[in-house]
Amino acid sequence: MKLGPGLPKARRFIESLPAVGRYHFDSAEARAALGETAAKFALSRLAKQGAIASPARGFYVVVPPEYRVLGCLPADHFIPALMKQLGLGYYAGLLTAAQYHGAAHQRPQEFQVVLERPRRAIACGKVRVAFVTRRRLREVPTQSLNTPRGTLLVSTPEATAVDLVGYQHRAGGLGQVATVLAELAEKIDPERLAAAAAAAPLPWAQRLGYLLERVGAGVELGPLKAFVRAKAHESVMLLPSARGSGVAHATGTVRSEDWKLLINANVEADL
């Protein structure tokens, strides 16, 4: 079988990386190791054979046999290296973070990463990475978790709870969010919850407090309630996408005075 110019050398190059604990490289490294012309041909051939994949332009991952069915490395194996190469602050958040904290009611269909600026989603084989834009990202509490390829930044349980409410449309709606919050509750620290809420828009804290009470999560909400009482001067809708005066009640619109909310949606956790 004729392998073509540079292909055996390219195979040796990509096989040398896992030996030193690396499963990624960029196009500049490939050109330096193989030469300009040979690198272009060899990388194309290796990608067609499933030995490597490219989640982002100029960034490649080595795909071991056990992940060939995915056509890529799992997202948490390459996202830290990709973010480092791009020079972007990030954290894994929303349903992805909830899963790491043991609160994944359903396995997320996409790996959710939070950035300061918009970025196009990644489709690499069967692996999907969605990016969510978050203001004040550097103020969001995070923690490092070990993965098979290094460490991954993940929002803390408290910050995850805040983000799930703030981006409920990216998490399956308020019902799904309530379900995940009920499962996440045992990991939530009351003081850290209030601190995480301070780095987000105030209505997120108002909705979060109500939902945690609604699902009977058992979280001590005193610090969060004190934060809302000190900061909230007007009521907001529980469901921001729904308009109207709220859910009908015998005495008028249903309100939560503790959280300064107009309850315009019935939310039930799926437990």
C-alpha positions in Angstrom: 0.0 0.0 0.0 1.4 3.4 -1.0 1.1 5.7 2.0 2.1 8.9 0.2 4.7 11.5 1.1 5.3 12.1 4.7 2.6 9.8 6.1 4.8 7.3 8.0 6.7 10.2 9.5 3.4 11.8 10.4 2.2 8.6 12.1 5.4 8.6 14.2 4.8 12.2 15.1 1.2 11.7 16.3 2.2 8.4 18.1 4.9 10.2 19.9 2.6 12.6 21.6 0.6 10.3 23.8 3.9 8.8 25.0 4.5 12.1 26.7 0.9 12.6 27.9 -0.2 14.9 25.0 -3.2 14.3 22.8 -3.2 17.6 20.9 -1.0 19.6 18.6 -1.4 22.6 16.3 -0.7 23.1 12.6 2.6 25.0 13.3 3.9 22.0 15.2 2.9 19.7 12.4 4.6 21.9 9.8 7.8 22.1 11.9 7.9 18.3 12.3 6.9 17.3 8.8 7.4 20.2 6.5 4.9 22.5 4.9 3.7 20.3 2.0 4.0 16.9 3.7 2.1 18.2 6.8 -0.9 19.3 4.7 -1.2 15.9 2.9 -0.5 13.7 5.9 -2.9 15.5 8.3 -5.7 15.2 5.7 -5.0 11.5 5.3 -4.8 10.8 9.0 -8.0 12.7 9.6 -9.8 10.6 6.9 -8.5 7.5 8.7 -9.8 8.7 12.0 -6.4 8.8 13.7 -6.7 12.6 14.3 -9.5 15.2 14.4 -9.7 18.9 14.3 -12.2 20.5 16.7 -11.0 24.0 15.7 -9.0 25.5 12.9 -5.3 24.8 13.3 -5.9 22.6 16.4 -5.8 18.9 16.2 -6.4 16.0 18.6 -5.0 12.5 18.5 -7.9 10.0 18.6 -7.0 6.7 20.3 -8.7 3.5 19.1 -11.2 3.5 22.0 -12.6 6.9 20.8 -12.7 6.2 17.1 -16.4 5.6 17.3 -16.8 9.2 18.5 -14.6 10.5 15.7 -13.0 12.9 18.2 -11.7 13.0 21.8 -14.4 13.6 24.4 -14.8 17.4 24.9 -13.3 17.5 28.4 -10.1 15.9 27.1 -9.4 18.8 24.7 -11.3 21.9 25.9 -8.6 23.0 28.4 -5.8 22.8 25.8 -7.9 24.5 23.2 -8.9 27.4 25.5 -5.2 27.8 26.5 -4.1 27.9 22.9 -6.8 30.5 22.1 -6.0 32.5 25.2 -9.6 32.4 26.4 -10.9 32.4 30.0 -13.6 29.7 30.3 -15.4 27.2 32.5 -17.6 24.2 31.9 -21.0 25.2 33.1 -24.8 24.7 33.1 -25.8 21.0 32.6 -22.3 19.9 32.0 -21.1 21.3 35.3 -24.2 19.8 37.0 -23.2 16.4 35.7 -19.8 16.8 37.2 -21.4 17.6 40.5 -23.6 14.5 40.4 -26.8 16.3 39.4 -27.3 15.2 35.8 -30.9 14.2 35.5 -30.3 13.5 31.9 -27.0 13.2 30.1 -26.4 16.6 28.3 -26.4 16.2 24.5 -23.7 18.9 24.3 -20.8 19.9 26.3 -21.5 23.4 27.6 -18.6 25.9 28.0 -19.0 29.5 29.2 -16.9 32.3 27.6 -16.8 36.0 27.8 -17.4 36.4 24.1 -19.6 34.6 21.6 -18.0 31.7 19.7 -19.3 29.3 17.1 -20.2 25.8 18.4 -17.9 22.9 17.8 -18.9 19.8 15.9 -16.1 17.2 16.0 -17.3 13.7 14.9 -20.2 13.0 17.4 -18.8 15.4 20.0 -20.7 18.7 20.3 -19.5 21.7 22.3 -21.8 24.7 22.8 -20.6 28.1 24.0 -22.5 30.4 26.3 -21.6 34.0 26.7 -21.3 35.3 30.3 -20.5 38.8 31.5 -18.3 39.1 34.6 -17.0 35.6 33.8 -13.8 36.1 35.8 -15.9 36.7 39.0 -17.7 33.4 38.7 -16.5 30.9 41.3 -14.9 27.8 39.7 -13.0 24.7 40.7 -10.5 22.4 39.0 -11.5 18.8 38.3 -9.2 16.1 37.1 -9.9 14.5 33.7 -8.0 11.7 31.9 -6.1 14.4 30.0 -5.5 17.0 32.7 -7.6 19.5 34.6 -10.8 21.2 33.6 -12.3 24.4 35.1 -15.9 23.9 36.2 -18.3 26.3 37.9 -18.8 25.5 41.5 -22.2 23.9 42.6 -23.4 27.3 43.7 -22.3 29.1 40.5 -23.8 26.3 38.5 -27.2 26.8 40.2 -27.1 30.5 39.5 -26.2 30.0 35.8 -28.9 27.3 35.3 -31.5 29.8 36.3 -30.0 32.6 34.3 -29.7 30.5 31.2 -32.8 28.3 31.7 -33.5 28.3 27.9 -30.1 26.5 27.5 -30.9 24.0 30.1 -34.3 22.7 29.0 -36.6 25.2 30.6 -37.5 26.0 34.2 -38.9 22.5 34.9 -35.7 20.9 33.9 -33.7 23.5 35.9 -35.9 22.8 39.0 -35.2 19.1 38.7 -31.4 19.6 38.5 -31.5 22.1 41.4 -33.2 19.5 43.5 -30.4 17.0 42.8 -27.7 19.7 43.2 -28.9 21.0 46.5 -26.9 18.8 48.8 -23.7 20.2 47.3 -24.7 23.9 47.8 -23.3 26.0 50.6 -25.5 28.9 51.7 -22.8 31.5 52.0 -21.1 30.6 48.8 -24.5 30.6 47.1 -25.1 34.2 48.0 -21.5 35.1 46.9 -22.0 33.4 43.5 -25.3 35.3 43.1 -23.5 38.6 43.6 -21.6 38.0 40.3 -24.8 37.6 38.3 -27.8 39.8 37.4 -30.1 40.3 40.4 -33.2 38.6 38.9 -31.3 35.3 38.6 -30.9 35.3 42.4 -34.6 36.1 42.9 -35.7 33.3 40.6 -33.2 30.9 42.1 -34.3 31.4 45.7 -37.9 30.8 44.7 -37.1 27.6 42.8 -35.0 26.2 45.6 -37.9 26.7 48.0 -40.4 25.3 45.4 -38.5 22.0 45.0 -38.0 21.6 48.8 -34.3 21.4 48.3 -33.5 21.9 52.0 -30.8 24.5 51.3 -30.5 27.2 54.0 -31.5 30.2 52.0 -31.0 32.9 54.7 -27.9 34.5 53.1 -29.4 34.5 49.6 -32.7 35.9 50.9 -30.8 38.7 52.8 -28.9 39.5 49.6 -32.1 39.8 47.6 -33.9 41.9 50.2 -31.0 44.3 50.3 -30.7 44.7 46.5 -34.1 44.0 44.9 -36.3 47.1 44.7 -38.8 45.8 42.2 -40.5 42.6 41.3 -39.6 40.6 38.2 -41.3 37.7 36.3 -40.4 34.2 37.3 -40.4 33.2 33.6 -38.9 36.2 31.7 -40.1 34.9 28.3 -43.8 34.8 29.4 -45.8 38.0 29.5 -48.8 39.0 31.5 -49.8 39.5 35.1 -48.9 36.1 36.4 -50.8 33.0 37.4 -54.4 33.7 38.4 -55.2 33.6 42.1 -58.4 34.3 44.0 -56.9 37.5 45.4 -55.0 38.5 42.2 -51.6 37.9 40.8 -49.5 35.3 42.7 -46.5 37.0 44.1 -43.5 36.0 46.2 -42.7 38.8 48.5 -39.6 37.1 49.9 -38.1 36.9 46.4 -40.0 39.9 44.8 -41.3 37.7 42.0 -44.4 37.6 39.9 -45.2 33.9 39.6 -46.2 33.7 35.9 -45.5 30.0 35.4 -46.2 26.7 37.2 -42.9 24.9 37.8 -42.7 21.3 38.8 -39.5 19.3 39.2 -39.5 15.9 37.5 -38.3 13.7 40.4 
